[in-house]
Amino acid sequence: MSIHPIDVIQHKRDGLTLSDGEINSFIRALVERESPTDTPTDAQTAALLMAIFIRGLIPQELAALTQAMRFSGEVFNSAPLQSFTVDKHSTGGVGDKTSLLVAPIVAASGLKDPMISGRSLGHTGGTLDKLETIPGFRTQLPLSEFLSIIQQCGFAMAGQTPSLVPADRILYALRDHTGTVESPYLITASIMSKKLAAGLNGLVLDVKTGSGAFMSKYSDAQLLARLMVDTGELAGTRTVALLTSMDQPLGRFSGNWIEVQECLELFQHFSPDFAFTLSPEKLRLSQDLLDLTHALTGQMLCIGGKADTPEAGAQLSAQLLADGSAFRHFLEMVELQSDKVAEAVAAFANPAAFHRPSGIRRVTADRDGFLAAMDCTEIGWAVQRLGAGRTHPGDPVSAHAGIEMHAKLGDRIVAGQLLTTLFSEDPELLDEPESMLRETLRTSAEAPTPIPLIREIVTKNHSG
């Protein structure tokens, strides 16, 4: 079926409903680029993106666009796993390292998790950048090896291959230059096409809202969650979304290696195989990370039939962390994906010692009171300016840059108390992030109103 790009653009511009054929034809021509006559130009593709940005998409159109993008290249065939496959996706935040804990816990339960992750961009971190601080860790795997690793240890963590959902790469590059990145419909199609291309039976979404989220307004995050849940369900994948607070960094650390370090310390603290114990204060500062991990994993275990309810799934998640089985799966995955296993094991033996920044700066409180507020996006940018993040795709990132938070919102503090520690591999990069943190960490005489970590659960019936 050949459809001219101009017709598709005009139909959406005029508020008409695009047919499945129109959407499929446009995406196929965009990727295959076989006919000079029917292949959309960049200008035409940008015009369609803007029309979608302005007009939106009805559920049928959004499902068709997502499926057309999903099948625009190779897809991962999960059938040989002979198991329920389930994954999670976060819309991005500061200090969000739940994937490093969630995936091995899910694997320890007996489910399979083909986790295809992304990199940092802007003020938010990326799972691949964190994993690549592990010595010799390979994130670029052919799908055949990706499958083999999952068959052996229950999960694998890798990046998108060049031939997986190529339509998304083309569209995203144009969205970035046309002011259409924020469209919830285009965000949904981008995220869900990549996740569905992994052959998932179930998907749990962590949709961030608050000062550190891309969707800072709650109503925007709620709409995105509902669109993604509906799109997943229409594709035959059981989908649940949790709307979670991103008004402060998650856990103790924000960066790359130091986020891996935090997870390793939690694994070892709970595992009976290791004589390692976190102090009560450090454990308290990581409690929100643990709570969110078990909430997400609980939903995944419930969807996958390992628990009758999400609450029972969260309890099972905590058990799989406490008995050491999750950490054993993590270690097995690293052994399979690292080319320098001995070096990785040595780093894991003392993760705090492996952290080797060349510049350190400490920010203390200038008055008594309560830690009342912070702009979490500003903290994310401080982390990025320390060297841990990137402004443009392909920029290098520092393994050892980042921040450690020593207080949480609502904590009572005294003048001179340590609030945060900054790390960088270039001491000259410390000044601006220090100023940013001093500006955004605000103290008040009154305690702030607590913000729930999990604000809403969205299912196909939009209840919760």
N, C-alpha and C positions, 0 to 999 in steps of 0.2 A: 504494500500500500504506500504510494508516494503522495505526500502532501507538501505543498510549498510552504516554507517557513513563514512567509508574509501572512498567509491565511491564518496560521495558528496565532501569530502575534495579534492580528486584528481581532480575532474572536475573543481572546482574553482581554484585550484593551477595551472592547465594547461590553464586557461583563457577561459574555456568553460562557456556557459550560463546555470545556474542551472534552472531546471524546477520548477514550482509551487509545484509539487509532492515531489521533492527532499527536497525543503526548508520546506514544511509542515511536512514531515516525520521526518526530523532531529529535528525540534523544538518540535514536539509532543513527540518524544522519549526522548528528553532532559528533558521535564517537567514530563512526566508520569513515566519514569524509570521502565517500567514493564518487559522488557526482558533484561537479562544480555548480550545477544548476540548483540542486536540492540541499546541498550542505549549508547549514546556517552560518553566516559570517559572525564574527565577534559582535558587531553592531546589532545584528538581528537577535542573537542570543541575549545580549544585554537588554534589548528592548522587551523581550519576553520576561526576563527576570524582573524588570521594573513593573511590567503589567501585573505580574503575580504579586509583587510587593504591594501594589496599590489595590488590586481587586481581591487578593486572597484566593484560596482554593476550597472548594467544597470537599467533603470526605472522599468522594469517588475520584475526583481529580488528584487529590493528594496521594491516595493509595496507588493510582496509576503511575504518577510521577515517581514515587518511591520504588515501585516494582520495575519500572523501565530503567531507572538508575541501578538498581540492584543487579539486574541481569545484563548490564551494559558491557560486562567483561566476564572473567572467570569467577566462579563462586566456589566456596568451600563445601565439599560433600561430606556431611557429618554421618551419613548412613553407616559406614564401616565401623563407627564407634559403638554401634548397637547399644546406645544408652541415651537417656534424656540429656540434651545439651542445654545449658543455661548460662547466661552471662549478665554482667551489669554494665551500665554506662553512666558516667557522671558528666554533667554539662560544664564542669570545670570550676575550680575554686583554688584557694590558697591553702597549702598544706594538706591537700586532699590526696591521701595515699592509701585509701581503702582497698584499691585493687590488689595491692601486694599482700593483703591479709585475706581478702574475700576469696580469691581464686583458689589458693591452696586449701582453705577450709571447705569449699564446695567439692574439690577433688577428694578430700578425705572422707566426705560423706558417701562417695560412690557415684556421684554425678560427674559429668564431663563439662569442662569450661574452655571452649575455644576463644580465648580473649585476644581480640585484635585492638590494639591501643594506638594512641596518638602522641604527639609531641607538644611541648609547651608553645604557647603563642600569647603575646600580650602579657597580662598580669597573672595568668594562670599557669600552673605546672603541667607537665606531660609525663605519663607513666614510662614511655620509652626512654626519655632522658634520665629518669631515675634508675631504671634497670641497667642502662649502659654504664653507670658508675661501678657496677659489679665487674671485677676484672674478667675480661674475655667474653662478656655476655653478648650474645648475638640476637638482635631483634629483627633482622631481615632474614626470613626463612621461606623457602619454597613451600607451597601448600602440602606437598608430599611429606616433607620433614615435619611440618607443623602437625599433620595428622599422626605421624609416628610418635611424636613426643606425647601427644594427648593420650594415645593408646597405652603408653608406658606409665605415665604418672598422673593422668587424669586432667591435666590442663597444660596449656602453653601460653606464653605471653609474647606477642610479636606485633610488628607493624604491618600496615597495609602493603600488599604487593603492588607493583606497577600495573598489573592487569586486573586487579580487583577494584570494581566500581570506578572505572576510568571517567565516567560521566561526572562524578562528583568532583574530581580534580579540575576538570574543565570549568564547570559551573562555579566552583568556589573561587577560583582565580578571578573570574569576572565579577562575582559578587563583591569581592574585596575592593574592586576598583569602581563599582557603580553605586555604592551606597545602599546595597540590598542585603548586607550580611544579617541584619537584625530581623528579617522576615521570619516569623515563627513557622510558616509553611515551608520555606526553603531550608530552615534549620532542621525541621522534622525530616524532610526528604533526605537531607545530607546524612544525618545521624542514623536514621532507620535503614537506609539503603545499605550502609556499611555493616550494620549489625545483622541485618537479615541475610546478607551475603555470606555470613559465617554459618548458615544452616542451623539457626537456633530454634529450639522448641519453646524456650522461655526466656524472658528478658526482664530485668528489674532496672529501672531508671532512677538515678539520683539527680533530681532537678533542683539546682541551687537557686536560692533567692536571698536577697539582702545586699549589704553594701559591697560585698566581695564577689558577687555573681554577675554574669553577663545580663541576666534577667533580674535586675535589682528590684523592680516593682513586682509585688506578689501576684497581681492579676495577670501580668505577662507570663510569669513562670507557671501559673496555673493553666493558662491557655496552652502553653507549650507542652506541659505534661499531658493534658487531655488529648491534644493532637497526636502525640507520639503513642500513647496507649491505644487510641482508636486505630491508628495506622498499623501498629503491630498486630492487634487482634484481627483486623481485616486481612492481614497476610497469613493468618493461621498460627501466629506465635503468641502464647500467653504472655501478657505484658502488664506490669504494675509499675507505677511511678510513686516515688516518695519526694515530696517537696521538703527540702531541708534548709536550715539556716546557714548562711555563709556571711555572718556579721563579725566573725573573728577567725583567724587561722585555725584549721582543724588539727588538733594534737599539739605537740611541743615544737616540732620543727617544720620549717618551710624551706625547701631547696631541692637538691638532688640526692647526693649521697646521704645527707643527714636525715632525709625522709626514709630511705632504706634502713639507716641505722635505727631509727625509732621503731620500725616494724621488727627488725631483728631483735632488738632488746625486749620487745613485747613477746615475740615468739619464745625467746630464751627464758624470760621471767616466768612464763606460764608452763613451759615444758618441764616434765620431770627428768628429762635427759640432761639438763644443764644446771650447774650450780651457780646460777646468776639471779640476782634479785634487784629489781628497781626500787628506789626509795619511794615511800608513800607519796611524797610530793610530786615526783616525776610521774608516777602512776596516775595521780589525780589530774595532772596536766594532759595526759593522754586519754583520759576517760571518755571524752566526747568522740574520739577516734574509735575506741572500742565499742561504744554504744551504737554508733552509726554502722560499723562493720557488722555487728551481730543483727541489727535491724535489717540491713540489706541482705545478708546471707540468710536470715530467717525467712524472708520472702522467697528467696531463690530455692531454699530447701522445701518450702511448702509447695511452690509451683511444681517442683520436680518430684513430689510424692514422697519425700523423706520425712516429712512432718505433717501433722494434721492441720496445724494452724501456723501462722507466721510467728506467734509467740513461742510455740513449741520449737519451731525452727531456730529461733534466736537462742533458746536454751541449748539445743543440739550444737549450734555454732560455737557457743562458749565451751562446751565439753570437748569439741574437736580441737580447740585451741589449747585447752588445759591438759589434755592427755598427750600432747606432743605430736599427734598424727598430722596436723596441718603443717607444722614446721618440717616434718620429714618429707612431706610431698613437695614443699618449697625447695628443700635442699636437693631432692631428686631432679626437679625441673632445672635448677641451676646447673647441676652436673651434666644434664643433657644439652643445655643451651650455651654453656660457657666453653671457650677454647683454652681457658686458663683455670682449670678447676682447683688446683692446689693453691693458687693465689687467691681465688675467691673464698675458699675455705679458711685461709689464713686471715683474710679481712673479716670474715664472719666471727672468728674466734674472739676478736676485740674490735668491734665496729667503731667504738669511740676513738680508739687509737688510730684507726685507718683514716679518720677525718683529719686532714692536714691543710687547713687554711693558712695563708701567710699573713693575713691581717685580721685582727679581732678588735671590736669596739663594743662597749657596754653602754646601755641607756638606762638611767635610773630615774626614779620618781622625784619630782621637785617639790612635792607637798604631800601631806597626809590626806586620806580620803578613800574613795572607792574608784577602781578602774571602771569608768562609766561608759566610755564610747571609744570607737575607733572607726576609721574608714578602711575597711578590709581591702578594697581595691588599691588604696594608697600603699598598704603594706605589701601587697603583691607586686606593685611597681618598684618598691624599695628592694625586694628580693631580686627582681629582674635587673635592676641597676647595679646590684652587687655582682652580677655576672651569671646568675642562676637561670635566667630566662632569655627569651629572644624577642626582638621586635618584628623581624621578618623570617619567614620560613627559610631554613637552611643556615641561619646564623649559629655559630658555635655557642655552647653553654659551658659553664664552669661546674665541675663535679662537687667542689667543696665550698661554694658560696651559698649563703642563705642566712636565716635568722632562727634563733631559739627564743620562744616565748616563755617567760618565767611567771606570768600571771594571766588570769582569765577575766573576762568581763564579770563585774560584780565582786571581785576580790577586794578585801580591805587591804590598803597599802599604806606604808609610811614613807616619809621623805627619805631619800637615799636608797630605797629598796630597788633591787635590780628588776627591771621590767623586761628587757630583751637584750640578747647578745647578737651582734652582727659578725658574719664571717665573709671573707673574700680572699681570692687568690691574688688580688692586686690591692694593696693597702690604699692606693690613691682613689679607689672606688668607694671608700667608706663614708666620706663626708656627706655627700648628697643623701644617701639612704638614712644616715643618722638624723639629719635635719628633718626628713620626711616623717620618720618615726616619732621624733620629739613633738612634731606638729600634730600628728593624728592621734596619739595616745592621750586621752583626755581624762583628767581626774575630777571627781565631784564630791561634795560633802554628803550627798545622798546616793544610796545604792540604786543602780538602774533596774528597771523592770526586766526580769529574766525573759529571754526569748527561747521558746521550745526548739530543740534541735530538729525534731521531726514535726512539721507543721500540718501536713495533710498526706493522706495516702489516696492515690487516684487509681481506680480500677476501670474495667470496661463499662461499668455502670456509673462511673464518676461519683462513687460514694466514698466516704471516709473523711 
